[in-house]
Amino acid sequence: MKKVLVLMLGILLLTGCGASNADENKAKARETDRVGYSVTLNGVEMMVGDEFSKVSSKLGKDYQYQEVETCAFEGMDKIYTYPDYEIYNYHEDGVEKIYTITLSTENVATDEGIRVGDNISDVISKYGDDYEDVAGAYTYTKGDTLLTFIFDEEAVTSIEYKIQLEGVEEGE
């Protein structure tokens, strides 16, 4: 009888822990259930569509700030220009979210290791040949992220992560 009680108690303990872990795992899955390209800057992984407030303090204070009238959203774009990249933000339901991340120097790289100065073959070897070529810029799509490599001749001159909006054409 003691063995049965110990076994039942063990099962209850495991079940209780399992439920708690299951809830934690569900919450983590919701956070990581995003589909798109991410980039890690100053040790902070981010994606377009993320809340800027969750990453801004970790990016440092070495930036210039400006606001410009937006063409894609209502209101103003907020632009944070850091030494090696720029982050454009918009407001949605009172929350400042990342709209575009542009890598502009060889000091930063995509999470897959591509940086300004690399060549077209480097990009294709990391991202494949499923891209759209528009005027010498290769755009890869994953989830709601457009990842564009802009070339001058064969070299990458700029890398842009941009949120893909339904019903909005590029450049509007």
C-alpha positions as CSV (number, residue, x, y, z in Angstrom):
1,M,0.0,0.0,0.0
2,K,2.9,2.4,0.8
3,K,4.3,1.7,-2.6
4,V,1.0,2.7,-4.3
5,L,0.8,5.9,-2.2
6,V,4.4,6.9,-3.0
7,L,3.7,6.1,-6.7
8,M,0.5,8.2,-6.8
9,L,2.3,11.1,-4.9
10,G,5.1,10.9,-7.4
11,I,2.7,11.1,-10.4
12,L,0.8,14.0,-8.8
13,L,4.1,15.9,-8.3
14,L,5.2,15.2,-11.9
15,T,1.8,16.2,-13.3
16,G,1.9,19.4,-11.3
17,C,5.3,20.3,-12.5
18,G,4.4,19.3,-16.0
19,A,1.4,21.7,-16.1
20,S,3.6,24.5,-14.9
21,N,6.3,23.7,-17.4
22,A,3.7,23.4,-20.1
23,D,2.4,26.9,-19.4
24,E,5.9,28.2,-19.5
25,N,6.6,26.4,-22.7
26,K,3.4,27.8,-24.3
27,A,4.4,31.3,-23.3
28,K,7.9,30.8,-24.8
29,A,6.4,29.3,-27.9
30,R,4.2,32.4,-28.4
31,E,7.2,34.6,-28.1
32,T,9.2,32.6,-30.6
33,D,6.3,31.7,-32.8
34,R,7.2,34.6,-35.1
35,V,8.2,33.9,-38.6
36,G,10.7,36.2,-40.3
37,Y,14.4,37.2,-40.5
38,S,15.9,38.4,-37.2
39,V,19.1,40.4,-36.7
40,T,21.2,40.7,-33.6
41,L,22.6,44.2,-32.8
42,N,24.6,44.9,-29.6
43,G,23.7,41.4,-28.4
44,V,20.0,42.1,-28.9
45,E,18.0,39.9,-31.2
46,M,15.1,41.7,-32.9
47,M,12.7,41.5,-35.8
48,V,10.6,44.0,-37.6
49,G,7.3,44.3,-35.9
50,D,8.9,44.0,-32.4
51,E,8.2,46.6,-29.7
52,F,11.0,49.1,-29.8
53,S,10.8,49.7,-26.0
54,K,11.9,46.1,-25.4
55,V,15.2,46.5,-27.1
56,S,16.0,50.3,-27.1
57,S,17.7,50.5,-23.7
58,K,20.1,47.6,-24.7
59,L,21.1,49.3,-28.0
60,G,22.9,52.2,-26.2
61,K,22.6,56.0,-26.3
62,D,24.9,56.6,-29.2
63,Y,22.2,57.6,-31.8
64,Q,20.6,60.6,-33.5
65,Y,16.8,60.9,-33.4
66,Q,14.4,62.4,-35.9
67,E,10.8,62.2,-36.9
68,V,9.5,62.4,-40.4
69,E,6.0,62.2,-41.9
70,T,5.3,58.6,-42.7
71,C,4.0,57.3,-46.1
72,A,3.0,53.9,-44.9
73,F,1.3,54.6,-41.6
74,E,-0.6,57.4,-39.9
75,G,1.5,59.9,-38.0
76,M,5.2,60.2,-37.9
77,D,8.1,57.7,-38.5
78,K,10.6,57.8,-35.6
79,I,14.2,57.2,-36.9
80,Y,17.0,56.2,-34.7
81,T,20.4,56.5,-36.4
82,Y,23.2,54.5,-34.7
83,P,26.8,54.5,-36.0
84,D,26.3,51.2,-38.0
85,Y,22.5,50.9,-38.5
86,E,19.2,52.8,-38.6
87,I,15.9,51.7,-37.1
88,Y,12.6,53.2,-38.3
89,N,9.6,52.9,-36.1
90,Y,5.8,53.4,-36.3
91,H,3.0,53.5,-33.8
92,E,0.4,50.9,-33.6
93,D,-2.2,51.0,-30.8
94,G,0.0,53.4,-28.8
95,V,3.0,51.1,-29.1
96,E,6.2,52.0,-30.9
97,K,7.1,49.1,-33.2
98,I,10.1,48.5,-35.5
99,Y,9.3,49.0,-39.2
100,T,12.7,48.9,-40.9
101,I,16.2,48.1,-39.8
102,T,19.0,49.1,-42.2
103,L,22.6,47.9,-41.8
104,S,25.0,50.4,-43.3
105,T,28.6,49.4,-42.4
106,E,30.8,46.3,-42.3
107,N,30.8,46.4,-38.5
108,V,27.4,44.7,-38.2
109,A,26.1,41.5,-40.0
110,T,22.9,39.6,-40.5
111,D,22.4,36.6,-38.2
112,E,23.5,34.5,-41.1
113,G,26.9,36.4,-41.3
114,I,26.4,38.7,-44.3
115,R,27.7,42.3,-44.0
116,V,28.2,45.3,-46.2
117,G,31.2,44.6,-48.5
118,D,30.3,40.9,-49.1
119,N,29.6,39.9,-52.6
120,I,26.5,38.5,-54.4
121,S,27.8,34.9,-54.2
122,D,28.2,35.2,-50.4
123,V,24.6,36.3,-50.1
124,I,23.3,33.5,-52.4
125,S,25.4,30.9,-50.5
126,K,23.7,31.9,-47.2
127,Y,20.2,32.7,-48.4
128,G,19.7,30.7,-51.6
129,D,18.4,31.7,-55.0
130,D,14.8,32.2,-54.0
131,Y,14.9,36.0,-54.2
132,E,13.3,38.8,-56.2
133,D,15.8,40.9,-58.2
134,V,14.7,44.4,-58.7
135,A,17.2,46.9,-60.2
136,G,20.2,45.0,-58.6
137,A,18.6,44.6,-55.2
138,Y,17.9,41.0,-54.0
139,T,14.8,40.7,-51.8
140,Y,14.1,37.5,-49.7
141,T,10.8,37.1,-48.0
142,K,10.2,35.1,-44.8
143,G,6.9,35.6,-42.9
144,D,6.2,39.3,-42.8
145,T,9.9,40.2,-43.3
146,L,11.4,41.5,-46.5
147,L,15.2,41.2,-46.4
148,T,16.8,43.2,-49.1
149,F,20.5,43.3,-50.1
150,I,21.4,46.3,-52.2
151,F,24.5,45.9,-54.5
152,D,26.9,48.3,-56.2
153,E,28.3,46.1,-58.9
154,E,29.0,42.8,-57.0
155,A,29.3,44.2,-53.5
156,V,26.6,44.6,-50.8
157,T,26.3,48.3,-50.0
158,S,23.3,48.1,-47.7
159,I,21.1,45.5,-46.0
160,E,17.4,46.3,-45.1
161,Y,14.9,44.4,-43.0
162,K,11.4,45.7,-43.7
163,I,8.0,44.7,-42.5
164,Q,5.8,43.5,-45.3
165,L,2.4,45.2,-45.1
166,E,-0.7,43.8,-46.7
167,G,-2.2,46.1,-49.3
168,V,0.8,48.5,-49.3
169,E,3.1,48.4,-52.3
170,E,6.8,49.1,-51.8
171,G,7.5,52.8,-52.1
172,E,4.0,54.0,-51.2
